[in-house]
Amino acid sequence: MSYEVMPFESTEHDVLAAVPTSIRLTVTTTQKRGLDATLELTERLLDHGYAVAPHLPARLFIDQAHVRDVVARLREKDVRSVFVIGGDSPTAAGRYADAYSLLQALREADHPFDEVGIGGYPEGHANIPQEAIELALKQKAPMASHLITQMCFDTRTTVSWARRVAEAGIEVPIRVGMPGPVNRQKLVRVSAGLGLGQSARFLRKQQSVLWRFLLPGGYDPTKFAKHLGAEVNRCGTGIRGLHIFTFNELRRTEAWRQKLLALLTGRNEA
């Protein structure tokens, strides 16, 4: 299981207070704070003993020299994992408009990363045609070690999508992205644009997904995880784990994880 966190001023403190170092982390990139805030938080969390993967949005990179500079910076800190996305900036800062082009640039820069994550969309994307999504996944997969899905609240849809991915010959292990036990009022603020990040912006664009989340009784992370496990056991797919969109609700997320482990294993503590 891994957690996504946002690079806010309190994030480092909140991670240290609530999250064990055994939990892998990804650090999203916000439009307001830019890539440097993501890299700085990644470096600080690495110093505390966490395994951390920064989000690298293609549209924030200017040119190959910029890519090489970031790779050198991450190599110096012994970063072993990154998550490569296209990014949601309206216009690209330079040569890279999508994740595939940045993956190629990282390879040309002889990157040192053991793990390179890419994104997947079980319910599609509001701004990208489905055919383009499928083609991009086939192009990106050979340069990736794993795939993290954007959120989808229907476990059958997620598993069906994962099965189609496997049938297309794509064997990249999949981590299913899902929100943790997030306060609904916070999600309203996030959807209005006050909390910025890849998953937050996705919610704003996918309004049907957002409202399914906000409706009372519309989403229970424990039920989702249990139903997903049952579907995976029944069908068999490339799904290998969960990736939790915490929206920085780290104490609640970790308490939920402990309870989920106790429920699934029959133990009283994780």
SVG drawing of the C-alpha trace seen along z (x, -y; Angstrom):
<svg xmlns="http://www.w3.org/2000/svg" viewBox="-26 -29 51 46">
<polyline fill="none" stroke="black" stroke-width="0.4" points="0.0,0.0 1.2,-3.5 0.0,-7.0 -0.2,-10.1 0.5,-13.4 0.4,-17.0 3.4,-19.3 1.9,-21.8 3.8,-23.5 2.5,-21.0 2.9,-17.9 6.4,-16.9 5.2,-17.2 2.0,-15.4 3.7,-12.5 6.2,-12.1 3.4,-12.2 1.2,-9.6 2.8,-7.5 5.3,-4.6 8.3,-4.6 7.2,-1.2 4.5,-3.0 5.7,-4.1 4.8,-7.7 4.2,-9.7 4.3,-13.5 2.0,-15.2 2.8,-18.5 0.5,-21.5 0.1,-24.2 0.6,-26.9 3.8,-25.6 5.4,-24.0 7.9,-21.2 10.5,-22.5 8.1,-22.1 7.5,-18.5 11.3,-17.8 12.1,-19.6 9.5,-17.6 10.6,-14.4 14.2,-15.1 13.2,-15.8 11.0,-12.7 13.8,-10.6 16.1,-12.0 13.6,-10.7 13.8,-7.2 10.7,-7.0 10.6,-5.6 9.3,-8.5 8.4,-9.0 7.9,-12.5 5.3,-13.2 7.0,-14.5 4.5,-16.3 5.7,-16.5 4.1,-19.9 6.3,-21.5 9.6,-20.5 11.2,-23.0 13.7,-21.0 16.2,-18.2 18.6,-20.3 15.9,-20.7 15.2,-17.0 18.9,-16.3 19.1,-18.8 16.1,-17.1 17.5,-13.7 20.9,-14.8 19.2,-16.3 17.3,-13.1 20.3,-10.9 22.3,-12.9 19.6,-12.2 19.4,-8.5 15.7,-8.8 14.8,-5.3 11.2,-5.9 9.3,-8.5 5.7,-8.8 5.5,-10.3 2.3,-12.0 1.3,-14.5 0.1,-17.1 -2.9,-19.4 -1.2,-22.7 -3.2,-24.3 -0.1,-24.7 3.2,-22.9 6.2,-24.9 8.4,-23.4 8.9,-20.4 6.9,-17.8 3.1,-17.7 2.5,-14.2 3.9,-11.5 5.3,-9.5 7.5,-12.3 8.9,-12.8 9.5,-9.1 11.6,-9.2 13.5,-12.2 14.2,-10.5 15.5,-7.4 17.7,-9.7 19.0,-11.2 20.0,-7.7 17.9,-8.0 18.8,-5.9 15.3,-5.0 14.4,-1.4 10.7,-2.2 8.9,-4.4 5.2,-4.7 2.6,-5.8 -1.1,-6.6 -4.2,-4.6 -7.8,-5.6 -10.4,-2.9 -13.3,-5.3 -11.5,-7.4 -10.5,-11.0 -12.8,-14.0 -10.4,-15.7 -8.7,-12.8 -10.4,-10.5 -10.5,-6.9 -8.5,-5.8 -5.7,-8.2 -5.6,-6.9 -5.3,-3.3 -2.6,-4.2 -0.6,-6.2 -0.7,-3.3 0.7,-0.9 3.5,-3.4 4.3,-4.1 4.1,-0.6 7.5,0.6 9.2,-2.2 7.3,-1.7 7.6,0.6 4.1,0.1 0.8,-1.6 -1.3,-3.6 -5.0,-4.2 -6.9,-7.3 -9.9,-6.9 -12.9,-4.9 -15.6,-4.0 -16.9,-0.9 -14.7,2.1 -16.1,4.1 -15.3,1.4 -11.7,1.2 -11.2,5.0 -12.7,5.2 -10.4,2.4 -7.4,4.2 -8.4,7.4 -8.6,5.5 -5.1,4.1 -3.7,7.6 -5.5,8.9 -3.8,6.1 -0.5,7.6 0.4,5.0 1.8,6.8 2.8,3.8 1.7,4.4 -1.3,2.2 -1.9,0.3 -5.5,-0.8 -5.9,-4.4 -8.7,-5.1 -9.5,-7.9 -9.0,-7.1 -11.5,-8.2 -11.5,-11.9 -13.7,-14.5 -16.5,-15.4 -16.2,-19.1 -12.5,-19.0 -13.4,-17.4 -15.8,-20.2 -13.0,-22.7 -10.7,-20.6 -13.2,-20.4 -13.6,-24.1 -9.8,-24.5 -8.6,-25.4 -6.6,-22.2 -4.5,-21.6 -3.0,-18.4 -3.4,-15.8 -6.1,-13.8 -7.9,-17.0 -8.0,-18.3 -9.2,-15.0 -12.1,-15.2 -13.0,-18.6 -13.1,-17.4 -14.9,-14.2 -18.0,-15.7 -20.0,-12.4 -17.2,-10.8 -17.1,-13.7 -20.8,-13.7 -20.7,-9.9 -18.1,-10.5 -19.9,-13.4 -23.3,-11.8 -24.0,-10.4 -23.3,-6.6 -21.9,-7.0 -18.4,-5.8 -16.9,-3.7 -13.2,-2.9 -13.4,0.3 -16.2,1.7 -14.4,0.6 -11.2,2.4 -13.0,5.6 -15.1,5.6 -12.0,5.0 -10.2,7.9 -13.2,10.2 -13.3,9.2 -9.5,9.6 -9.7,13.1 -12.6,14.1 -11.2,12.8 -7.4,12.6 -5.7,9.5 -2.5,7.5 -3.8,5.7 -1.1,6.0 -2.0,3.4 -3.7,0.1 -2.6,-3.5 -4.4,-5.8 -5.2,-9.4 -5.0,-10.8 -5.7,-14.5 -3.3,-15.0 -5.8,-13.4 -2.9,-11.4 -4.0,-10.5 -7.4,-9.4 -5.9,-7.4 -3.3,-5.6 -6.0,-4.8 -8.2,-3.4 -5.3,-1.3 -4.6,0.2 -8.3,1.1 -8.5,2.6 -5.4,4.8 -6.9,6.0 -10.2,6.8 -8.5,8.6 -6.0,10.6 -8.1,11.1 -5.5,9.3 -6.0,6.5 -3.1,4.4 -1.3,4.0"/>
</svg>
